[in-house]
Amino acid sequence: MEAKSSSIMAPQDLGTKLTALVVDDNRISRKIHQKLLNSVGIMKNQGVGNGKEAVDIHCYGQSFDLILMDMDMPIMNGIEATKILRSMGICSMIVGVSSRSMESEIQEFMEAGLDDYQVKPLTNAKLKSILDKIKPNFTFK
């Protein structure tokens, strides 16, 4: 009798399989978001300081399941970076994470190609709502 192989992962293993990129010019915000991702089991995450670096890292062949994108950054802002990433065929979930709360600014960011928008600060609850869209069975550590 042959042993059946199972491709079903335990829910706690899903987080360790996800990768994330945090794009924020504020080093403290970037580190906080990376620690938040780590705390829920997304250990493969890295941060960059502006939209150009986010585009460049994809040009060098890296890819991510989730991109947390700030709106206001020097060199290349989040709107421009999101448009370029989408034009490159990047299908990662891109979530705008910004302190902007005016509907017109959020709408412009969403129209650039975002999948979701969250007002800073990012919290466990906001992160869970994002992850539910990527992996509905994701469970926090």
N, CA, C and O atoms as a GROMACS GRO file, in nm:
protein
  564
    1MET      N    1   0.083  -0.117   0.000
    1MET     CA    2   0.000   0.000   0.000
    1MET      C    3   0.088   0.125   0.000
    1MET      O    4   0.184   0.134   0.078
    2GLU      N    5   0.055   0.221  -0.089
    2GLU     CA    6   0.134   0.343  -0.105
    2GLU      C    7   0.092   0.448  -0.003
    2GLU      O    8  -0.027   0.466   0.024
    3ALA      N    9   0.188   0.516   0.051
    3ALA     CA   10   0.156   0.626   0.142
    3ALA      C   11   0.113   0.745   0.059
    3ALA      O   12   0.176   0.778  -0.042
    4LYS      N   13   0.007   0.810   0.102
    4LYS     CA   14  -0.042   0.928   0.030
    4LYS      C   15   0.036   1.050   0.076
    4LYS      O   16   0.056   1.071   0.196
    5SER      N   17   0.079   1.130  -0.020
    5SER     CA   18   0.146   1.254   0.020
    5SER      C   19   0.040   1.363   0.028
    5SER      O   20  -0.051   1.369  -0.055
    6SER      N   21   0.052   1.446   0.126
    6SER     CA   22  -0.045   1.552   0.144
    6SER      C   23   0.021   1.687   0.120
    6SER      O   24   0.130   1.714   0.171
    7SER      N   25  -0.045   1.771   0.042
    7SER     CA   26   0.009   1.903   0.016
    7SER      C   27  -0.058   2.008   0.105
    7SER      O   28  -0.036   2.128   0.088
    8ILE      N   29  -0.140   1.962   0.198
    8ILE     CA   30  -0.208   2.054   0.287
    8ILE      C   31  -0.112   2.099   0.396
    8ILE      O   32  -0.053   2.017   0.466
    9MET      N   33  -0.098   2.232   0.408
    9MET     CA   34  -0.011   2.286   0.513
    9MET      C   35  -0.095   2.322   0.634
    9MET      O   36  -0.211   2.361   0.623
   10ALA      N   37  -0.035   2.309   0.748
   10ALA     CA   38  -0.101   2.354   0.870
   10ALA      C   39  -0.116   2.505   0.862
   10ALA      O   40  -0.028   2.572   0.807
   11PRO      N   41  -0.225   2.563   0.913
   11PRO     CA   42  -0.247   2.706   0.903
   11PRO      C   43  -0.129   2.790   0.953
   11PRO      O   44  -0.100   2.894   0.895
   12GLN      N   45  -0.062   2.745   1.057
   12GLN     CA   46   0.049   2.825   1.110
   12GLN      C   47   0.167   2.827   1.014
   12GLN      O   48   0.254   2.914   1.026
   13ASP      N   49   0.173   2.734   0.917
   13ASP     CA   50   0.282   2.734   0.820
   13ASP      C   51   0.261   2.834   0.707
   13ASP      O   52   0.356   2.870   0.637
   14LEU      N   53   0.137   2.879   0.688
   14LEU     CA   54   0.109   2.969   0.576
   14LEU      C   55   0.185   3.100   0.589
   14LEU      O   56   0.238   3.150   0.490
   15GLY      N   57   0.192   3.156   0.709
   15GLY     CA   58   0.260   3.283   0.729
   15GLY      C   59   0.407   3.275   0.695
   15GLY      O   60   0.464   3.370   0.641
   16THR      N   61   0.470   3.162   0.727
   16THR     CA   62   0.612   3.150   0.701
   16THR      C   63   0.640   3.139   0.552
   16THR      O   64   0.754   3.159   0.509
   17LYS      N   65   0.539   3.109   0.473
   17LYS     CA   66   0.557   3.097   0.329
   17LYS      C   67   0.537   3.231   0.259
   17LYS      O   68   0.579   3.247   0.144
   18LEU      N   69   0.473   3.327   0.325
   18LEU     CA   70   0.450   3.457   0.265
   18LEU      C   71   0.574   3.544   0.271
   18LEU      O   72   0.655   3.534   0.364
   19THR      N   73   0.588   3.630   0.170
   19THR     CA   74   0.698   3.726   0.169
   19THR      C   75   0.638   3.866   0.158
   19THR      O   76   0.533   3.885   0.098
   20ALA      N   77   0.708   3.963   0.216
   20ALA     CA   78   0.655   4.100   0.214
   20ALA      C   79   0.766   4.201   0.193
   20ALA      O   80   0.881   4.180   0.233
   21LEU      N   81   0.730   4.312   0.130
   21LEU     CA   82   0.820   4.425   0.111
   21LEU      C   83   0.753   4.547   0.174
   21LEU      O   84   0.638   4.579   0.143
   22VAL      N   85   0.825   4.616   0.261
   22VAL     CA   86   0.776   4.738   0.324
   22VAL      C   87   0.847   4.856   0.258
   22VAL      O   88   0.970   4.866   0.262
   23VAL      N   89   0.768   4.945   0.198
   23VAL     CA   90   0.824   5.060   0.126
   23VAL      C   91   0.783   5.187   0.201
   23VAL      O   92   0.667   5.227   0.197
   24ASP      N   93   0.878   5.247   0.270
   24ASP     CA   94   0.848   5.366   0.352
   24ASP      C   95   0.978   5.442   0.374
   24ASP      O   96   1.080   5.383   0.410
   25ASP      N   97   0.975   5.573   0.355
   25ASP     CA   98   1.096   5.653   0.374
   25ASP      C   99   1.127   5.676   0.521
   25ASP      O  100   1.240   5.712   0.555
   26ASN      N  101   1.029   5.657   0.608
   26ASN     CA  102   1.051   5.673   0.751
   26ASN      C  103   1.104   5.541   0.807
   26ASN      O  104   1.032   5.442   0.813
   27ARG      N  105   1.230   5.542   0.847
   27ARG     CA  106   1.295   5.420   0.894
   27ARG      C  107   1.223   5.358   1.012
   27ARG      O  108   1.214   5.236   1.022
   28ILE      N  109   1.172   5.441   1.102
   28ILE     CA  110   1.102   5.388   1.221
   28ILE      C  111   0.972   5.319   1.179
   28ILE      O  112   0.943   5.209   1.226
   29SER      N  113   0.895   5.383   1.092
   29SER     CA  114   0.771   5.319   1.042
   29SER      C  115   0.801   5.188   0.972
   29SER      O  116   0.732   5.088   0.990
   30ARG      N  117   0.907   5.190   0.891
   30ARG     CA  118   0.947   5.069   0.817
   30ARG      C  119   0.978   4.956   0.914
   30ARG      O  120   0.931   4.844   0.896
   31LYS      N  121   1.057   4.985   1.019
   31LYS     CA  122   1.096   4.883   1.118
   31LYS      C  123   0.974   4.834   1.197
   31LYS      O  124   0.963   4.715   1.225
   32ILE      N  125   0.884   4.926   1.232
   32ILE     CA  126   0.763   4.886   1.305
   32ILE      C  127   0.680   4.790   1.220
   32ILE      O  128   0.632   4.688   1.270
   33HIS      N  129   0.662   4.822   1.093
   33HIS     CA  130   0.584   4.735   1.005
   33HIS      C  131   0.653   4.600   0.985
   33HIS      O  132   0.586   4.497   0.978
   34GLN      N  133   0.786   4.601   0.975
   34GLN     CA  134   0.858   4.475   0.961
   34GLN      C  135   0.844   4.389   1.088
   34GLN      O  136   0.825   4.268   1.079
   35LYS      N  137   0.851   4.453   1.204
   35LYS     CA  138   0.835   4.379   1.330
   35LYS      C  139   0.693   4.324   1.342
   35LYS      O  140   0.673   4.213   1.392
   36LEU      N  141   0.595   4.402   1.297
   36LEU     CA  142   0.456   4.356   1.299
   36LEU      C  143   0.440   4.233   1.209
   36LEU      O  144   0.375   4.136   1.247
   37LEU      N  145   0.501   4.238   1.092
   37LEU     CA  146   0.497   4.121   1.001
   37LEU      C  147   0.565   4.001   1.066
   37LEU      O  148   0.514   3.890   1.061
   38ASN      N  149   0.682   4.025   1.127
   38ASN     CA  150   0.752   3.917   1.198
   38ASN      C  151   0.665   3.856   1.308
   38ASN      O  152   0.661   3.735   1.325
   39SER      N  153   0.595   3.942   1.381
   39SER     CA  154   0.516   3.896   1.495
   39SER      C  155   0.402   3.804   1.455
   39SER      O  156   0.354   3.725   1.536
   40VAL      N  157   0.358   3.814   1.329
   40VAL     CA  158   0.251   3.726   1.283
   40VAL      C  159   0.305   3.609   1.201
   40VAL      O  160   0.228   3.531   1.144
   41GLY      N  161   0.438   3.598   1.194
   41GLY     CA  162   0.497   3.482   1.127
   41GLY      C  163   0.547   3.505   0.987
   41GLY      O  164   0.591   3.411   0.921
   42ILE      N  165   0.542   3.630   0.938
   42ILE     CA  166   0.595   3.658   0.804
   42ILE      C  167   0.739   3.703   0.823
   42ILE      O  168   0.770   3.822   0.828
   43MET      N  169   0.826   3.604   0.832
   43MET     CA  170   0.967   3.629   0.863
   43MET      C  171   1.045   3.675   0.741
   43MET      O  172   1.147   3.743   0.755
   44LYS      N  173   0.998   3.639   0.622
   44LYS     CA  174   1.068   3.681   0.500
   44LYS      C  175   1.010   3.814   0.456
   44LYS      O  176   0.920   3.820   0.371
   45ASN      N  177   1.063   3.920   0.516
   45ASN     CA  178   1.020   4.054   0.477
   45ASN      C  179   1.140   4.146   0.476
   45ASN      O  180   1.236   4.126   0.551
   46GLN      N  181   1.136   4.244   0.391
   46GLN     CA  182   1.244   4.341   0.388
   46GLN      C  183   1.187   4.479   0.362
   46GLN      O  184   1.072   4.493   0.320
   47GLY      N  185   1.268   4.580   0.388
   47GLY     CA  186   1.222   4.716   0.373
   47GLY      C  187   1.312   4.796   0.280
   47GLY      O  188   1.432   4.772   0.271
   48VAL      N  189   1.250   4.891   0.210
   48VAL     CA  190   1.323   4.985   0.126
   48VAL      C  191   1.270   5.125   0.155
   48VAL      O  192   1.160   5.141   0.208
   49GLY      N  193   1.349   5.228   0.120
   49GLY     CA  194   1.318   5.364   0.161
   49GLY      C  195   1.240   5.450   0.064
   49GLY      O  196   1.202   5.562   0.100
   50ASN      N  197   1.214   5.402  -0.057
   50ASN     CA  198   1.134   5.482  -0.151
   50ASN      C  199   1.083   5.394  -0.265
   50ASN      O  200   1.123   5.278  -0.279
   51GLY      N  201   0.995   5.453  -0.346
   51GLY     CA  202   0.934   5.378  -0.455
   51GLY      C  203   1.032   5.329  -0.559
   51GLY      O  204   1.014   5.221  -0.615
   52LYS      N  205   1.135   5.408  -0.587
   52LYS     CA  206   1.235   5.366  -0.687
   52LYS      C  207   1.305   5.239  -0.642
   52LYS      O  208   1.330   5.150  -0.722
   53GLU      N  209   1.338   5.232  -0.513
   53GLU     CA  210   1.402   5.111  -0.461
   53GLU      C  211   1.308   4.991  -0.473
   53GLU      O  212   1.353   4.879  -0.498
   54ALA      N  213   1.179   5.014  -0.454
   54ALA     CA  214   1.080   4.905  -0.469
   54ALA      C  215   1.076   4.856  -0.613
   54ALA      O  216   1.070   4.735  -0.639
   55VAL      N  217   1.078   4.949  -0.707
   55VAL     CA  218   1.078   4.911  -0.849
   55VAL      C  219   1.209   4.840  -0.883
   55VAL      O  220   1.208   4.736  -0.949
   56ASP      N  221   1.322   4.895  -0.837
   56ASP     CA  222   1.452   4.835  -0.866
   56ASP      C  223   1.463   4.692  -0.815
   56ASP      O  224   1.514   4.605  -0.885
   57ILE      N  225   1.416   4.668  -0.694
   57ILE     CA  226   1.428   4.534  -0.635
   57ILE      C  227   1.352   4.431  -0.719
   57ILE      O  228   1.392   4.316  -0.729
   58HIS      N  229   1.240   4.475  -0.779
   58HIS     CA  230   1.166   4.386  -0.869
   58HIS      C  231   1.238   4.368  -1.002
   58HIS      O  232   1.235   4.260  -1.061
   59CYS      N  233   1.304   4.474  -1.049
   59CYS     CA  234   1.382   4.464  -1.173
   59CYS      C  235   1.496   4.364  -1.158
   59CYS      O  236   1.537   4.300  -1.255
   60TYR      N  237   1.548   4.350  -1.036
   60TYR     CA  238   1.655   4.255  -1.009
   60TYR      C  239   1.603   4.113  -0.985
   60TYR      O  240   1.680   4.023  -0.952
   61GLY      N  241   1.472   4.093  -1.003
   61GLY     CA  242   1.417   3.959  -1.000
   61GLY      C  243   1.350   3.915  -0.870
   61GLY      O  244   1.300   3.803  -0.862
   62GLN      N  245   1.349   4.000  -0.769
   62GLN     CA  246   1.282   3.960  -0.646
   62GLN      C  247   1.132   3.980  -0.660
   62GLN      O  248   1.087   4.067  -0.736
   63SER      N  249   1.055   3.900  -0.588
   63SER     CA  250   0.910   3.918  -0.588
   63SER      C  251   0.858   3.893  -0.447
   63SER      O  252   0.923   3.827  -0.365
   64PHE      N  253   0.740   3.946  -0.420
   64PHE     CA  254   0.681   3.940  -0.287
   64PHE      C  255   0.532   3.912  -0.299
   64PHE      O  256   0.469   3.947  -0.398
   65ASP      N  257   0.477   3.848  -0.197
   65ASP     CA  258   0.332   3.824  -0.194
   65ASP      C  259   0.258   3.952  -0.157
   65ASP      O  260   0.147   3.977  -0.204
   66LEU      N  261   0.321   4.033  -0.072
   66LEU     CA  262   0.258   4.153  -0.018
   66LEU      C  263   0.357   4.270  -0.023
   66LEU      O  264   0.473   4.256   0.013
   67ILE      N  265   0.308   4.385  -0.068
   67ILE     CA  266   0.388   4.508  -0.067
   67ILE      C  267   0.309   4.612   0.012
   67ILE      O  268   0.197   4.647  -0.025
   68LEU      N  269   0.368   4.661   0.121
   68LEU     CA  270   0.308   4.770   0.199
   68LEU      C  271   0.374   4.899   0.150
   68LEU      O  272   0.494   4.918   0.168
   69MET      N  273   0.296   4.987   0.087
   69MET     CA  274   0.349   5.103   0.016
   69MET      C  275   0.303   5.234   0.079
   69MET      O  276   0.184   5.262   0.087
   70ASP      N  277   0.400   5.315   0.124
   70ASP     CA  278   0.369   5.448   0.173
   70ASP      C  279   0.339   5.537   0.053
   70ASP      O  280   0.382   5.508  -0.059
   71MET      N  281   0.264   5.645   0.075
   71MET     CA  282   0.231   5.735  -0.035
   71MET      C  283   0.337   5.842  -0.056
   71MET      O  284   0.383   5.863  -0.169
   72ASP      N  285   0.376   5.910   0.050
   72ASP     CA  286   0.466   6.025   0.040
   72ASP      C  287   0.610   5.985   0.068
   72ASP      O  288   0.648   5.960   0.183
   73MET      N  289   0.690   5.980  -0.038
   73MET     CA  290   0.831   5.944  -0.024
   73MET      C  291   0.913   6.027  -0.123
   73MET      O  292   0.861   6.067  -0.228
   74PRO      N  293   1.040   6.053  -0.090
   74PRO     CA  294   1.126   6.124  -0.186
   74PRO      C  295   1.166   6.030  -0.301
   74PRO      O  296   1.145   5.909  -0.293
   75ILE      N  297   1.223   6.086  -0.403
   75ILE     CA  298   1.274   6.017  -0.522
   75ILE      C  299   1.159   5.962  -0.607
   75ILE      O  300   1.144   6.002  -0.722
   76MET      N  301   1.077   5.871  -0.552
   76MET     CA  302   0.958   5.822  -0.622
   76MET      C  303   0.852   5.791  -0.518
   76MET      O  304   0.873   5.712  -0.427
   77ASN      N  305   0.735   5.856  -0.533
   77ASN     CA  306   0.628   5.834  -0.435
   77ASN      C  307   0.555   5.703  -0.459
   77ASN      O  308   0.579   5.634  -0.559
   78GLY      N  309   0.466   5.669  -0.369
   78GLY     CA  310   0.395   5.542  -0.376
   78GLY      C  311   0.302   5.530  -0.494
   78GLY      O  312   0.284   5.421  -0.549
   79ILE      N  313   0.241   5.641  -0.535
   79ILE     CA  314   0.150   5.637  -0.650
   79ILE      C  315   0.227   5.601  -0.776
   79ILE      O  316   0.187   5.512  -0.850
   80GLU      N  317   0.337   5.671  -0.800
   80GLU     CA  318   0.419   5.645  -0.919
   80GLU      C  319   0.477   5.504  -0.916
   80GLU      O  320   0.476   5.434  -1.018
   81ALA      N  321   0.527   5.462  -0.800
   81ALA     CA  322   0.586   5.328  -0.788
   81ALA      C  323   0.482   5.220  -0.814
   81ALA      O  324   0.510   5.120  -0.881
   82THR      N  325   0.362   5.239  -0.761
   82THR     CA  326   0.255   5.140  -0.781
   82THR      C  327   0.219   5.129  -0.929
   82THR      O  328   0.203   5.019  -0.981
   83LYS      N  329   0.207   5.244  -0.997
   83LYS     CA  330   0.176   5.243  -1.141
   83LYS      C  331   0.284   5.167  -1.219
   83LYS      O  332   0.252   5.087  -1.307
   84ILE      N  333   0.411   5.194  -1.186
   84ILE     CA  334   0.521   5.128  -1.257
   84ILE      C  335   0.520   4.978  -1.230
   84ILE      O  336   0.536   4.898  -1.322
   85LEU      N  337   0.504   4.940  -1.103
   85LEU     CA  338   0.501   4.796  -1.069
   85LEU      C  339   0.389   4.725  -1.144
   85LEU      O  340   0.409   4.615  -1.196
   86ARG      N  341   0.271   4.786  -1.149
   86ARG     CA  342   0.160   4.724  -1.222
   86ARG      C  343   0.190   4.717  -1.371
   86ARG      O  344   0.156   4.618  -1.436
   87SER      N  345   0.254   4.821  -1.427
   87SER     CA  346   0.287   4.819  -1.570
   87SER      C  347   0.392   4.712  -1.602
   87SER      O  348   0.403   4.666  -1.715
   88MET      N  349   0.470   4.674  -1.498
   88MET     CA  350   0.570   4.567  -1.515
   88MET      C  351   0.507   4.429  -1.504
   88MET      O  352   0.575   4.328  -1.522
   89GLY      N  353   0.377   4.424  -1.474
   89GLY     CA  354   0.309   4.296  -1.459
   89GLY      C  355   0.318   4.238  -1.318
   89GLY      O  356   0.289   4.120  -1.299
   90ILE      N  357   0.357   4.319  -1.220
   90ILE     CA  358   0.366   4.271  -1.082
   90ILE      C  359   0.224   4.252  -1.028
   90ILE      O  360   0.145   4.345  -1.025
   91CYS      N  361   0.194   4.129  -0.985
   91CYS     CA  362   0.060   4.095  -0.938
   91CYS      C  363   0.052   4.082  -0.786
   91CYS      O  364  -0.052   4.041  -0.734
   92SER      N  365   0.158   4.117  -0.716
   92SER     CA  366   0.157   4.112  -0.570
   92SER      C  367   0.042   4.195  -0.517
   92SER      O  368  -0.004   4.288  -0.583
   93MET      N  369  -0.005   4.162  -0.397
   93MET     CA  370  -0.102   4.247  -0.332
   93MET      C  371  -0.028   4.373  -0.286
   93MET      O  372   0.066   4.365  -0.206
   94ILE      N  373  -0.070   4.488  -0.337
   94ILE     CA  374  -0.008   4.615  -0.296
   94ILE      C  375  -0.109   4.689  -0.210
   94ILE      O  376  -0.221   4.718  -0.253
   95VAL      N  377  -0.067   4.719  -0.088
   95VAL     CA  378  -0.153   4.789   0.006
   95VAL      C  379  -0.091   4.924   0.039
   95VAL      O  380   0.023   4.931   0.086
   96GLY      N  381  -0.165   5.030   0.014
   96GLY     CA  382  -0.121   5.162   0.052
   96GLY      C  383  -0.132   5.177   0.203
   96GLY      O  384  -0.237   5.147   0.261
   97VAL      N  385  -0.026   5.223   0.267
   97VAL     CA  386  -0.026   5.246   0.411
   97VAL      C  387   0.027   5.388   0.431
   97VAL      O  388   0.147   5.412   0.419
   98SER      N  389  -0.063   5.479   0.462
   98SER     CA  390  -0.025   5.619   0.468
   98SER      C  391  -0.106   5.691   0.575
   98SER      O  392  -0.208   5.641   0.621
   99SER      N  393  -0.058   5.808   0.613
   99SER     CA  394  -0.132   5.888   0.710
   99SER      C  395  -0.235   5.977   0.641
   99SER      O  396  -0.311   6.047   0.707
  100ARG      N  397  -0.238   5.975   0.509
  100ARG     CA  398  -0.336   6.055   0.434
  100ARG      C  399  -0.476   6.002   0.456
  100ARG      O  400  -0.499   5.881   0.454
  101SER      N  401  -0.571   6.094   0.478
  101SER     CA  402  -0.708   6.049   0.501
  101SER      C  403  -0.810   6.120   0.412
  101SER      O  404  -0.929   6.090   0.419
  102MET      N  405  -0.765   6.213   0.328
  102MET     CA  406  -0.858   6.278   0.235
  102MET      C  407  -0.900   6.179   0.127
  102MET      O  408  -0.817   6.112   0.066
  103GLU      N  409  -1.030   6.171   0.105
  103GLU     CA  410  -1.086   6.075   0.010
  103GLU      C  411  -1.024   6.089  -0.129
  103GLU      O  412  -0.998   5.988  -0.195
  104SER      N  413  -1.001   6.212  -0.175
  104SER     CA  414  -0.946   6.232  -0.310
  104SER      C  415  -0.804   6.178  -0.320
  104SER      O  416  -0.766   6.123  -0.424
  105GLU      N  417  -0.724   6.193  -0.215
  105GLU     CA  418  -0.587   6.141  -0.215
  105GLU      C  419  -0.587   5.988  -0.212
  105GLU      O  420  -0.510   5.924  -0.283
  106ILE      N  421  -0.674   5.932  -0.130
  106ILE     CA  422  -0.685   5.786  -0.121
  106ILE      C  423  -0.731   5.730  -0.256
  106ILE      O  424  -0.680   5.629  -0.302
  107GLN      N  425  -0.829   5.797  -0.318
  107GLN     CA  426  -0.882   5.752  -0.446
  107GLN      C  427  -0.772   5.752  -0.553
  107GLN      O  428  -0.761   5.658  -0.632
  108GLU      N  429  -0.690   5.858  -0.556
  108GLU     CA  430  -0.580   5.865  -0.653
  108GLU      C  431  -0.482   5.750  -0.633
  108GLU      O  432  -0.433   5.691  -0.729
  109PHE      N  433  -0.452   5.720  -0.507
  109PHE     CA  434  -0.361   5.610  -0.473
  109PHE      C  435  -0.422   5.476  -0.515
  109PHE      O  436  -0.354   5.392  -0.573
  110MET      N  437  -0.551   5.457  -0.487
  110MET     CA  438  -0.619   5.332  -0.524
  110MET      C  439  -0.618   5.314  -0.677
  110MET      O  440  -0.595   5.204  -0.727
  111GLU      N  441  -0.644   5.422  -0.749
  111GLU     CA  442  -0.649   5.416  -0.896
  111GLU      C  443  -0.513   5.385  -0.957
  111GLU      O  444  -0.505   5.343  -1.072
  112ALA      N  445  -0.406   5.406  -0.881
  112ALA     CA  446  -0.271   5.373  -0.930
  112ALA      C  447  -0.252   5.222  -0.939
  112ALA      O  448  -0.162   5.174  -1.008
  113GLY      N  449  -0.339   5.145  -0.869
  113GLY     CA  450  -0.329   5.000  -0.877
  113GLY      C  451  -0.325   4.929  -0.743
  113GLY      O  452  -0.288   4.812  -0.736
  114LEU      N  453  -0.362   5.000  -0.636
  114LEU     CA  454  -0.363   4.934  -0.505
  114LEU      C  455  -0.473   4.830  -0.496
  114LEU      O  456  -0.576   4.841  -0.563
  115ASP      N  457  -0.450   4.730  -0.412
  115ASP     CA  458  -0.553   4.632  -0.380
  115ASP      C  459  -0.629   4.672  -0.254
  115ASP      O  460  -0.743   4.630  -0.234
  116ASP      N  461  -0.566   4.754  -0.170
  116ASP     CA  462  -0.625   4.793  -0.043
  116ASP      C  463  -0.554   4.918   0.006
  116ASP      O  464  -0.444   4.951  -0.040
  117TYR      N  465  -0.616   4.988   0.101
  117TYR     CA  466  -0.556   5.106   0.161
  117TYR      C  467  -0.584   5.104   0.310
  117TYR      O  468  -0.697   5.079   0.352
  118GLN      N  469  -0.482   5.130   0.390
  118GLN     CA  470  -0.495   5.136   0.536
  118GLN      C  471  -0.429   5.264   0.586
  118GLN      O  472  -0.320   5.301   0.541
  119VAL      N  473  -0.496   5.332   0.678
  119VAL     CA  474  -0.439   5.452   0.738
  119VAL      C  475  -0.340   5.409   0.846
  119VAL      O  476  -0.367   5.318   0.925
  120LYS      N  477  -0.223   5.478   0.848
  120LYS     CA  478  -0.124   5.452   0.953
  120LYS      C  479  -0.182   5.492   1.087
  120LYS      O  480  -0.263   5.585   1.092
  121PRO      N  481  -0.145   5.428   1.193
  121PRO     CA  482  -0.046   5.320   1.200
  121PRO      C  483  -0.111   5.185   1.167
  121PRO      O  484  -0.228   5.162   1.196
  122LEU      N  485  -0.032   5.098   1.108
  122LEU     CA  486  -0.076   4.962   1.081
  122LEU      C  487  -0.085   4.888   1.215
  122LEU      O  488   0.006   4.897   1.297
  123THR      N  489  -0.193   4.816   1.236
  123THR     CA  490  -0.214   4.741   1.360
  123THR      C  491  -0.232   4.594   1.327
  123THR      O  492  -0.243   4.556   1.210
  124ASN      N  493  -0.235   4.510   1.430
  124ASN     CA  494  -0.260   4.367   1.408
  124ASN      C  495  -0.393   4.346   1.337
  124ASN      O  496  -0.402   4.264   1.246
  125ALA      N  497  -0.497   4.420   1.378
  125ALA     CA  498  -0.630   4.403   1.317
  125ALA      C  499  -0.627   4.442   1.169
  125ALA      O  500  -0.684   4.372   1.085
  126LYS      N  501  -0.560   4.553   1.136
  126LYS     CA  502  -0.550   4.595   0.996
  126LYS      C  503  -0.469   4.494   0.915
  126LYS      O  504  -0.504   4.462   0.802
  127LEU      N  505  -0.360   4.444   0.974
  127LEU     CA  506  -0.278   4.345   0.905
  127LEU      C  507  -0.356   4.216   0.884
  127LEU      O  508  -0.344   4.153   0.779
  128LYS      N  509  -0.435   4.178   0.981
  128LYS     CA  510  -0.516   4.056   0.967
  128LYS      C  511  -0.616   4.072   0.852
  128LYS      O  512  -0.636   3.978   0.775
  129SER      N  513  -0.677   4.190   0.839
  129SER     CA  514  -0.773   4.210   0.729
  129SER      C  515  -0.703   4.201   0.593
  129SER      O  516  -0.761   4.153   0.496
  130ILE      N  517  -0.578   4.249   0.588
  130ILE     CA  518  -0.499   4.239   0.464
  130ILE      C  519  -0.467   4.092   0.435
  130ILE      O  520  -0.487   4.045   0.323
  131LEU      N  521  -0.416   4.022   0.536
  131LEU     CA  522  -0.375   3.882   0.517
  131LEU      C  523  -0.492   3.791   0.485
  131LEU      O  524  -0.476   3.691   0.415
  132ASP      N  525  -0.611   3.825   0.536
  132ASP     CA  526  -0.731   3.746   0.505
  132ASP      C  527  -0.760   3.747   0.356
  132ASP      O  528  -0.818   3.652   0.302
  133LYS      N  529  -0.721   3.855   0.288
  133LYS     CA  530  -0.743   3.864   0.143
  133LYS      C  531  -0.642   3.781   0.064
  133LYS      O  532  -0.670   3.736  -0.046
  134ILE      N  533  -0.523   3.762   0.123
  134ILE     CA  534  -0.419   3.682   0.057
  134ILE      C  535  -0.439   3.534   0.090
  134ILE      O  536  -0.444   3.450   0.000
  135LYS      N  537  -0.450   3.505   0.217
  135LYS     CA  538  -0.462   3.367   0.266
  135LYS      C  539  -0.579   3.363   0.365
  135LYS      O  540  -0.559   3.389   0.483
  136PRO      N  541  -0.699   3.332   0.317
  136PRO     CA  542  -0.815   3.336   0.406
  136PRO      C  543  -0.800   3.249   0.531
  136PRO      O  544  -0.863   3.278   0.633
  137ASN      N  545  -0.719   3.145   0.526
  137ASN     CA  546  -0.704   3.056   0.642
  137ASN      C  547  -0.582   3.090   0.727
  137ASN      O  548  -0.543   3.012   0.814
  138PHE      N  549  -0.522   3.206   0.703
  138PHE     CA  550  -0.404   3.247   0.778
  138PHE      C  551  -0.440   3.261   0.925
  138PHE      O  552  -0.541   3.322   0.960
  139THR      N  553  -0.357   3.206   1.011
  139THR     CA  554  -0.377   3.226   1.155
  139THR      C  555  -0.255   3.292   1.213
  139THR      O  556  -0.142   3.262   1.175
  140PHE      N  557  -0.278   3.383   1.304
  140PHE     CA  558  -0.169   3.453   1.369
  140PHE      C  559  -0.096   3.361   1.462
  140PHE      O  560  -0.155   3.268   1.518
  141LYS      N  561   0.034   3.386   1.480
  141LYS     CA  562   0.116   3.309   1.574
  141LYS      C  563   0.069   3.335   1.714
  141LYS      O  564   0.125   3.280   1.809
   0.00000   0.00000   0.00000
